[in-house]
């Protein structure tokens, strides 16, 4: 099984320092949903791993989060894309849970749910914590410069082997190029 793990805010949709609190505020990054469709067409199962501390902060509730995710699913389906599952952490940073990135709890849950070792699985994020959570379980980290990605890149300290791309569509271009077998000339 080919699996890829994506952060949500800043990778799939526009990010906001004041959180995405309503479905109306959920706006896809240009080309991100089409990139997910291309991943699906190439046989990838797309899973989202996202911190959603806005729940703990009482900025929105579970009903609203579900509505935001419903909008994401419907928008993805409209361009032929499918998101297999969404894993989220509803806790605040001071809750000290195991599921809030950079801790790997969500990724362990993904591994268990899909019965797959995450070694070599691509993880795409716009923040250091996205990449750190994947790196400790063996994922291959990809930083996008959308969302908080430019700030993350400028601060440095990225996990070893992190590759940086402009956006999710560029990551997908790269992954799909890697999957194309090299052509060989046959002797005549």
N, C-alpha and C positions, 0 to 999 in steps of 0.2 A: 504494500500500500504506500502510495506517495501522499505525504501529509505536509502541510505548511501551516505555520502558526502566525497570525497577524495580530498586532495591537489594533485597537479601534481608532481612538481619537488621535488625529495627526497622521494616520496611515490610510485608513479607509475614508474617514470624514474629516472635515475641517476641525481644528482644535480650538479651544477657547480657554483663556485663563480663568474665566468665571464659570467653567464647566458647561457641558451640553446638558441642559435641564429639561428640554421639551423636544418633541418630535420636530417642531418647526426649526429648532436650532441645529438639527442634524442635517448637514449639507455635505454630500460626498466630495472628496478631493477629485478634481477632473481626471478622468481616466481610471480611477481606482476600481470601480465596479466592472468595467470592461476588462481590466487586468485580472480580476477574480474569475470572470467568465473564461478567459484564456487559460487560466490555471485549471479550471474544471475540465475544459476541453482536452487538456494535456494529461488528464487522469489524476490531478491533485484533489485531495479532500482538504477544504479550507476551514480552519478553526480559528476563532477569535479568542484572545486572552486579554482581558481589560480590567484595570483598576477602576472602580466606580465609587470612590469615597464620598461622592455627593449624596449617597444614600445615608451614610453615617452622619454626614453634616446636616441632614434634613433639608437639602436643597431640592430633592425630588424623592419620590417613593418607588416601590417596586412596580406598581401599576404603570407609572410614567416610564421607568426603565424598559419595561416590556413593550410599551408603545413605541419608544425610540427604536428598539431592536426590531419590532415589527416593520417599521418604516424602512429600516436597513434591509431586511429580508425582501420586502416587496420591491424596493428600488433595485436590488441585485437581480431578482427574478425578471424584472422588466428588461434587462439587458442579457438575459440568459445565464446569469451567475447564480451559484448556490453556496451558501455558507452552512457548513455541516452542523456546527455547534458554536455556542458562545459561552465561554467560561468567564466569570467575573468575580471580583472581590468587592464586597460592599463596605468593607471596614475602613476606618481612618488609620493614618500612619501610626498613631499612638496606641492603637488596639493591639499591636504586636502579634498579629495573626501570621500564619504560615502561607496564606494564599496571596497576600499583597506583594506584587512585584516590588523589589527585586528578589524576594524569596521565591523559591520554586514550587510552592504548593499547588498553584493552578496547573503548572506543567506536569507535575506528578499525577494530578487528576486526569489530565488529557491522556497521558501515557496509559493510565489504568483503563479509562473508558474505551480507548481505541486498541488496547492490548498491543502497544507498539513501544519499542525502545526509541527514545527521541534522539539518539546519537545520529548526527548528520541531517536531522530535520531542519529546514530553514525556518528561522524566526525573524520577523520583520517588525521593527519598531522605530519610533522617533525619539525615544529617551534612553538614557543609560540603563535605567532599571529594567526596561523591556529586554535589552540585550543581555544584561547580567543574569536575569532569571533563566533565559534560554541557555546561556553559556555553561552554567553550572550543571545542567543535565545533558550536555553534549550537543545542543543545537548549533547550527551554523548561523551566526548573527549577521543581519543585514540592517544597516541604518539608512533611513530615508530622510531627506532634507526638508520634507514637508512637516507641518506641525512644529514641534520643538526641535526638529532634527538639526537645523543650522546651529542653534545654541549648543546642543549636545555635541556636535562635531567640533565646534570651536573650543569647548572645554577640554576635549581630549579624554584620555583614560579609558578608551573603549576596550572591550575584551579582545584578546588576541584573535586575529583572523576576521575581524569585522570588516565588511566591505560596505562602502557608502555609495548610494545612488540618489538621483534627484527625487524619485517618487516610486510608488509601488509598481507602476507600469514599467519603469526602467528595471526594477528588480526582476519582474516577470520576464522581460526581454532576455535578461541575463540567464535566468534559470532555464528558459526554453531553448536558448542557444546551447547551453551545456548538455541538454538532452538529445540534441540532434546528432546522430552518429556521423562520424567523419566519412566522407565519400572516398572510396579508393578506386584507383584506375585499374580496370581489369585488362589483363594482357589479351591481345587479339591474336 
